[in-house]
Amino acid sequence: MELKFENNSHLKKALPEMLKFLLRPGNILMSIKMLHENSDFIWSLSGDKSNDFSYYSKRGLLSMIYLATLIYWLNDKSEKDIATKNFISKSVDGIVDGVSRLKQLSILKNLAENFMSRYASKRTP
């Protein structure tokens, strides 16, 4: 994603006007399609070939990060957009951390259910 922002730095001044256009009520569907295509392109570059529910969740999460980063980038005054690169890193780490926490909760839930089912079956005569 960093490369996408670096390669489009020449568009930085024009983007606010383009975003105003894309956020007009008549252009929302086109904007959503463009955002999905952008996320799909990035995932495709990374080698993702998923075709299940994760296809949508990955692209949805990346779209949220991309939009937040775009707004951050437009306001970034740091040298070589270092602050934006840090923002991307923290955002991705936050998503990865959140996903791993969800997996941990799922594992704990399964362990608790297994324990309860064994405990309940021992108490029943």
N, C-alpha and C positions, 0 to 999 in steps of 0.2 A: 504494500500500500504506500510505503514511503516513496518508492520509485514513481508511482502515479502522481503524487504531489510534486515531486522534484521535476518530472518531465513536463508538467503543466504550469510551472511557475510563471511562464509568460502570459498566462490567462488570468492571473490573480486579480488584476485590476478590473477586468471585464466581468468576472464572475458574479459580483453582487447584482448587476443589471440582469444577467442571465437568470439568476435565481429568482428575482422578482417576476420575470416572465414565466418561469416554470411553476411558480406557486400561485399563479392566477387560477381561479376555479375551473376554467375550461381546459387547463393544461395539466391538471393533477394526475390524470390517468397516464399521460405521456411521461410525466416525471417519475411515477412509480415504476413504469416499464423500464425507463432508462436506468433507474437505481438498481433494479433487479438485474438488468443486463450487465451493469458495472460489477456488481457482486459476483454474478455468475462467471464473468471473465476472470476476475481475480482468483476465484476458487479453481477454475479450469487451469489457470497458469500454475497453481500449486499442485496440480495433479489429481484433484478431487473428482471421483467418478461415481459418487453416491447417487442412488436413485430411489431412496426411501425417504422417510420423514426427515432424516438428518439433512437431506438436500435443502429442504425449506428452512429448517432451523439454522443451519450454517449461513445461508444467504441472508436470512432475516437479521441475525446477530451482526454479520459483517455490514449490512446496510445501516444499522444503527450506529456502529462504530464509524463508518465512513461519513455519515451525515454530521455526527458530532465533531469528527476531525476536520471536515470541510469548514465548518463554522469556526473552529479553533484556528485553523490555518489562515483563514481570511483576516483574522485579528492578530496573527503572530508577527511580532516585530523583531524576533531574535535573529541573530546571525545564522545564515544557512538553515533557517527554520528548525533549529535544534529543539526548541520548545514543542513544536508539532511532532517531531520524531519521538520525544519523550512521552507526549500525550498518547500517541499511537501505542507505544510499548505498554504504558500503564493500562490503557483500555483493553488491549488484547489480554494482558495478564489478568485483569479483573474478570474477563469472561472465562478464561481458562480456569481461574480459581473458583469461580461460581459453578462451573460445570463439574469440577472435581468435588466440590462440596455437595452438590446434588447427588453425585454418584455415591459419596460417603453416606449421605442420608438414606439412600436407597438400600445400601448394604446393611446399615443399622436397622432399618425397618424389616428387612428380610430376616436378620438374625433374631430380632425381637419376636417376629411372627413364628419362627421355628421354635424358639424357646417356649413361647406361650402355648404352642400346639403340643409340644412334648409335655409341658407341665400340666396342661389341662387334661391330657390323656392319662397321666399317672394318677390324678386325683379322682377320676371317674371310675367307680367300681364296675 
